[in-house]
Amino acid sequence: MSRKSELRDAVGEWLKDYCSVGFGDVYCRELLLSFEQWLHNNAILQTSPGMPAFSKEMNCRGFGRKRVSGLQHITGLKLVVPVVGDVKEMRLARAMTRAKKSERIRQKREASVKASINAIVSEVQDMDRVRLRMREETKERNINVENNDQSL
């Protein structure tokens, strides 16, 4: 079964268990937190689908969208089972996860840049060695030419 169909099935079950379809609108993040809570409680999916996939699935199911005070809401449903726990705490945990991921990405990029710099430095050092060797050979040739000229 594909991840998309697993998400579709999970959202369908979550809607039956946690939502009342019809009238109302709910802040998008709150819906995603509720869905993630349901996933955790039922051990359905290993990871959250994330906002883009979740939002797309809700859109495919015919739910509308609107902005309320600059925040994205999904229309046509309301939560029957409220989100348990402190929403700020959940958001902070998510932000910390994103920060850790960003730090890992930054470290990988930094390592990659360092490797590139080291390769370039090594190449330049090799070129310097070649130049030095060429200078030495040129000096030797010049000395040999001078010695030949003097012997004549």
N, C-alpha and C positions, 0 to 999 in steps of 0.2 A: 504494500500500500504506500502511496506517495505521501510526502510531507503535506502537500496541499490538501489531499483528501482527508488526512488525519486532522488537519486544522479545521476543515469544513465540518467533520463529524464532531470534533470537540466543541466548536462554537455552537453547533446545534444543541448538544447536550447542555452546555452552559446556559444557553438562552432558556431552555426548559426549566432548569434548576434555579437560576438566579435572577431571571428577568421576567417582566411583564410586558409583552409586546402590545403596542397600540399607541397610546398617547404618552407624551413626555419627551424629555431630552436629558441626556447625561453627559457630563464632561468626559471626553475621550479617554484621558489618562485614568480616570476613575473606573471606567469600563474595563480598560486593559488590566488595571490592578485587580479588579474583581475576577476577571478571567484567569489571571495568573494565580490568584488565590484558589480558585476552583481547580485549576490544573494541579497545583500542589496538593490540595486536599484529596484529590482523586487519583493522583499519580498517573495522569494520562500521557502528557508529553514531557520529555526530559527538559526541554528549554522553552522559554517564552517565544512566541513567533515574532515579537517586536511590533511596534506601532504600525509600520507600513503594511505588513501582511495582515494584521488584525483589522486595520481600517479598511483595507481592500476587501476583505471577506465580509465585513459588515455592509459595505457598499454593494457587493454582489448579492447580498440577501435583501436588498431593497431599502435599507435604512438610509435616511437622509442625513445631511450635515448642515450645521449652521454655526456661526460665531456668536458667542455671548461674551461681552466684555473682553474681546480679543482672544478668547479661548475656544478651541474647536469642540463642538458638541455633536453627538450623534442623536438624531431624532427618531421618534417612533417606538421608543421603549423606555422603561425605567427599571432601576434595580430593585428587586424585592428583598434580596439578601444583601445587607450593607457590607462594605469592605471592613474586615476585622483588622484591628491594629491601627497604629498611627500612620496615616498616609504620608506625613512628612518623613517619618522614619523609613518607610519603604522607598520614597523618592531619594532620600539621602543614601540609602544602601545602593540604589541603582546608579546614582551619580558617582559613588565611590568605585563601583565596578567599572563604569565608563572611564574614570580617571586612571584606574589601574591598567586598563586596556590601552589607553592613550600613552601611558608611560612605557608599557612594553613595546608598543609600536615605535615610540621615540627612541628607545634603546636599540631596537633592531636597525632603525635608520642610521643612528649614530655609529653603530658597529659597521654597517655597510659603507658609510662615508669614510670611516677610519681605514677600512680594508682598501678602499679605492685610493685613498691618499698614500697608504703604504705601498701599494702597487706602483703608483706614479713616482714616488720617491725612489723606489728600487730601480725603476726604469731610468730615471734621471741619473742615479748613481752609476748604473751600467753605461750610460752614454758618456758620463764624465770619465769613466775608466777607459772607454774606447778612445775618447779624445786625447787623454793623457798618453795612452799607448801610441797613438798616431803621432803625437808630438815627439815622443821619444824616438820612434822609428825615423821620423823626418830628421831629427838631430843626428842620429847615427848615420843616415844617408849623407847628410851634409858634411859630417866629419870624414866619411869615407871618400866623398868627392874631393874634399880639400886635401886629404892625404894622397889621393891619386894625382891631383894637380901638382902637389909639391914634389912628388917623386918623378914627375916628367921633367 
